Amino acid sequence: MTDAKYPIPAQDRESSSQGWGKYEQLTAQATSCVWTYLRKDKESLVRESAGFLEQLEALWGLHDIAATEIWHELNERIELSSDLLKRGIRARKGGPYRSTKLP
């Protein structure tokens, strides 16, 4: 369970220092991505984004989630959005067509 002070589930905070370290590494990598974006440094953004994805994949591994599960979920969202657009429906936040599957 998460709480306001700790957005990371209690079992993950208490389980192992390795797991907690992965959250810290992921946070640091995400921050690096934002900084390189703000500096408009495309080459560094590509490099930092690759590092972020590596850290994210490591975190998924700690929770027994295969990368293919994530990419499948993303594909489902893209397909749903494409199907709605083909029908002339522009899905948007707060609109009549709400789904957790929209990109």
N, C-alpha and C positions, 0 to 999 in steps of 0.2 A: 504494500500500500504506500502511496506517495502522500506527502503533506506539503504545506506551503514552504516550510523551511528547507525541505529536502525533496526536490522534484524527482529524485531517483528512488525507485522502490527499495524499501527497507531490506529485503532479502539480498539485494544486490550490494547495498552499502555494507552489509555485515558479512557477506559470503567470503570474499577474499580480496586481498590488496591488489591482486592482478586485475580483477574485474573492475574495481574502483579506478585503477590506473588507466584502464581503457577508456572510461568515461572522460577522465581528465585529458587524455591524449586526443580524443575525438573533439572535445571542446577547444583545445588549443589549435587543432588543425582547421576547424570551422572558423575560428577567429582569424587565422592566417588567410583563409580564403576571402573573408570580408575585407581585410586590410588590403590585399592585393587588388581586389575589385575597386575599392575606393581610390587606390593609386592609379587605376586604369592600366595596370601592368599585366597585359594579356598573357605573356609567356610565364610569368610567375603564377598567375591564376590557374593556368592549365596544370602546372606542376603541383601547386597546393591542393587543387581539386582532386588530383589523382591520389595524393596522400590522404585526403579526407575520406575518399571512397575506400581506401585500404583500411583505415581505422574503423570506418563504419562496418565493413565486412568482418573485421575482427570482433566487433561488438555483437554482430549477429551471431557469430560462432559461439560466443559465450552463452547465448540463449538458444542454441541448437536451431538456428534459422539458416537455411541455405540461401545463397545469393539468388538462386533461380526462383525461389519463392517471392522475393522482392521484385525481381524483373517481371515475373508473371503478373503480380499485382499492378505494377505500373502499366503493363500492356493492357490489362483489363480496363483501367481508367481511360487510357488513350482511345481504345476501341469504343467505349461508351460515349465519350465526348464526340468522336467522329460520327457515330451513328446519330446522335442528337443533331449535330450540325447538318447532316445529310437530310434530315427531316425538317430543317429550317428552325430548329430550336437552339437558341443560344443560351446554354446553361451558365448561370452566374450566381455568385453569392447572394443569398436573399431572394433569388428568383423562385418561380413555381416548381422548377425541376431541381431538386436537391438530392445529392448523393455523395457518399464518401468516396466514390469511385472517380470523381471528376478531377482532372489535373489542375 
